[in-house]
């Protein structure tokens, strides 16, 4: 495994697990119920650049031991140059739990981290005590997500975004990272930002943009490759059939104003996962991991299961 080194921002630990650098942080109640948080975004610039504080959980943590970690090609964790799979990302979570001597944890998985949390609960049910899915879906890199109405205007916009990303992956496979970045450099440097009702998440996006404005071409290529490899790990993935095998308690939280991952994807999760509960936050958008209303819903649910 490895030994933790206290480097980087305060409280963040860097360690080697199976020869790979992993950044993680433990907060909340040291003796509380372990809660593993699988962050969103695709890695790369969207998960690595910020000039402000890292995304934080502000709800009461009495009885909860929160474990945050940076996924592959995100934050301070190791950037890869070779492809990996969704199963690899789920196994990374298991390896971190093993490293921390945690047999079982509740899992909060948000946005692009959602399928990782689902894969973890499907493949390693003994490690997942409960699963909370925030603003996510079963198929985030497919043009034909199961159970999702394609005539929904928010869904149609999302599928256009997915089509652009799939085209970039094809370009990456055929011509390499330089061509993939050159074909969409404006979007990498100034990513589309739908109106975001939550000020904490909007602040994170603004801080990320400051980092992008000062990024060198070579660093942009390195980070963009990380994002594309994370997208590639979920290319064509649809967990709609497999998610019927999730046996732990499941809470799905989605904002009905989410234009990044429309609520139709969250409703499809609730329809397909046995005994899942759906909590809809009216007027709220994406980025629920820093949304105080969502955090209160999750904290209350923890107390009831």
N, C-alpha and C positions, 0 to 999 in steps of 0.2 A: 504494500500500500504506500504509505509515505508519512512524512511528518509535517504538521502545519507550521507555516512561517507567517509571522505577523508583518506583512508588507502591504503596501498600497494604502487606501483610505482606512481610517480608524475602524476597528472592529471586523474588518474583512480579513479572512485568513486564506492563504494560498497553500495548497498541498499538492502532492503528486499521488494520484490514484491510478493504478495500472499504467504508470509511466506518463500520465496526462495531467497537465496542470489544471486544477479546479479551484475556483474562488467560491467561498461560502461565508455565511455569517449566521450566527445564532443569537436570537434576541427573545425577549419575553420572559416567561417563568422558567428558570433553569430546571425545575423538577416537574414541569407541566407536561401535558399531552403533546407529543411531537407532531408538528405540522410542517410538512415539506411543501414549499412554495415553488412551483414551476412557472417561471416568468413567460411573458408573451413576446411578441415581435419575432422577426426572423433571424435574430442575431445581426452581426455586422453593424453598420452605422446606427441602426435604430435601437440597438441594445448596448452599445458601447460608448457612444458619445454623449456626454452631459457635462455642463459646467455648474450644476447645482447639486443638491443632495440626491442620493439614490431614492427610488420610489419606496415609500414607507407605509407600514401598517399603523394606522392611528387609533383604531378601536382598542378597547381594553383587552389586555392579553393575560388576565388572571387565569391561571390554569393551562395556558398554552405556551409551548416552547416552539417558536417560529424558526424554521431553517430555510434561509434564502440561499440560492446558489446560482451562479452564472452557467448557462448551458454551453455546450461546445460552440465555438466561434461567437461568443458573446461576452461582454464585460471584460473581466480580467482572466477568464478561463482561456484555455489553449485554443488557438486558431488552427484549424486543420487545412490541408491542401488536397486531401483525397475525400471522395464521397463517403457518406455514412448513411445509416438507415434510421427509420423511426424506432425500430427495435433497439438499435444501438443507443439512442437517446433515452429510451426507457430503462435500459440496463445501466446507463450512467447514474440514474437516480437510485437504483438498487445498490450500486457500488458505493455511492455516498452514504446511504443508510448503513451499509455494512461498516464503512470506515468510522462512522459515528457510533457504532454499536447499538443501533436502533433496529429492533426486530420488526416493528410495525408503526406506521404513521398515518395520520390523516393527510390528504394531499389536496392542495389548492392549485389548480392549473388554469391559466388564463390565456385567452386568445390563441396564438400559435403554440403555446404550451399545452393547450387542451388535449389534442390528440396524443401527446406524450403521456399525460396523466391517465388518459383512457387506456392506452396501450399497456401502461404499468399495471393498472387494475385488472386488465384482461389476462396478461401473461404472468403476473405475480400477485394473485389475489390475497395470498397470505401476508403480504407486506402492506396492504392498503386497508386501513380501518374504515375510512370514509373518503368520499371523493366530492370535491366542490369544483364545479366547472363554471368559470366566469367568461362571459362574452366570447364564446367559442362554438365550434361545430365539429361534426364527425369527418368532414371532408373540406379542407381549406385550400387544397391545390388541385382541384378537379373541376372540369366544366360541367359535370353531370352529378352534383351532390344529390344523394337519395333523400326523398321526402321533402324537398325544398321547392316551392313554387317559382319557376323561372320567370313568370310574368310579374312578379313583385318587382317594382322599379329599383328598390335598394339591392335586391338580389341580382338583377340585370347589371347594375353598375359594378357590383362585386365581381361578377363573372367576366366582365371586360378587364378588370384589373388582373384576375387570374390568367386570362388569355395572354396579356402582356408579359406576365412573369413566366409563363410556360414558354413563350417565344424566346425570352432571354436564356432560359435553361437550354433550349435547343441550340442557341448561338454559343453558349458556353461549351456544350459538348462538341460542336463542330469546329469552332474557331478559337476558343480559349477566352480567358478572363478579360484580356485587353479589349477584344471586340465586344464582349458583353457589356463592359463598362462604357465604352465609347458610344455604343448604340443608345444608351439611356443616361448619359452623364448628367444631364439637366435634372432628371428625376432622382438620381442618386443624391445630387447636391441640394436639391430643393424638393423633397418628397411631397406629394399631394397631402394636404392637411384638411380633411373635412371639418366643418364646424364642430367644436367639441364643447359640450355644456359643462364639463367638469373642469374647474380652474386648475386643480392640481395636475391633471393629466396634460392640459394645455401648456402649463408651465414647463413640464418635462419636455414637451415637443419644442418649445421655444429654446430651451437650453441646448437641446440636441442640434438645432439649426445653427447655433453659434459655433458648435464644434465642426459642423460640416463646412461652414464658411472658411475655416482656416486649415482644412485638410489638404495635404499634399497629394498629387496624383498617385504616387506609389502606395500611400497609406489608404487612399480611397479604394484602390484595386484590391488591397489585402482585405479590407473590411467587406467590400462588396462580394468577394469570393465567399467569405464566411456566410453572408446572408443567402447567397445563391445555393450553397451546399445545404443549408437548413431547409430552403424551399424544395430542393431536390429530394431530400429525405422524406418529404410528404407528397411528392408529385404522384398524382393518381390515387393516393390513399383515400379509402372510404371505409370508415369503421362501423358503418351502419349495421352490418350483419354481426360483426364480432361484439359490438357493445351490448347485445342482448345477453351476453355471458357475464356482464358485470354484476356481482352479487352483493357488494357492500352498499351501505346507504349512500345516496347521491343527491346533491343539491345543485341545481342549475340556476344561475343568476344572470339575467340579461336585461339590458336597457332597451326600451322600445324606440329610442332615438339613435340607436347604434347604426351608423352608416358604413362602418368598417367591416364588421361581421354582423349582418342584419339579424334581427330577432327570429326570423324564419328558421335560421340554422339552430338556434337555441330551442325553439319549439320542436324541431325534428329530433333533437336529443331527448327531450322530455317524452316524446311519443315512443322512442325506441329503447330506452334504458328501463328495465323493469323497476317499478316502485320509485322512480326518480321524482323529486319534487322540483317544481319550477316556480321561481320568484321573479316577477317582472317589475322592473323599476321604471315607472312612468316618467318620461322626460329626460332620462339619463342615457348617455352615449357609451362610447367605448372606454377602455382603461379603468374598469371597475376595481382593479386591485388597489387603487388609491382613492376610491370613492367611499366617503364616510358612510353613506346610506347602505352600500353593498357590504361594507365591513361589518356594520351592525347586524345586517341580515345573517351573515355567516356566523358571527359570534353567538347570536341567539340560537341558531340552528345547532351549533356545537353543544349547547347546553341541553338540547332536547333529544339528542341521539345517544 
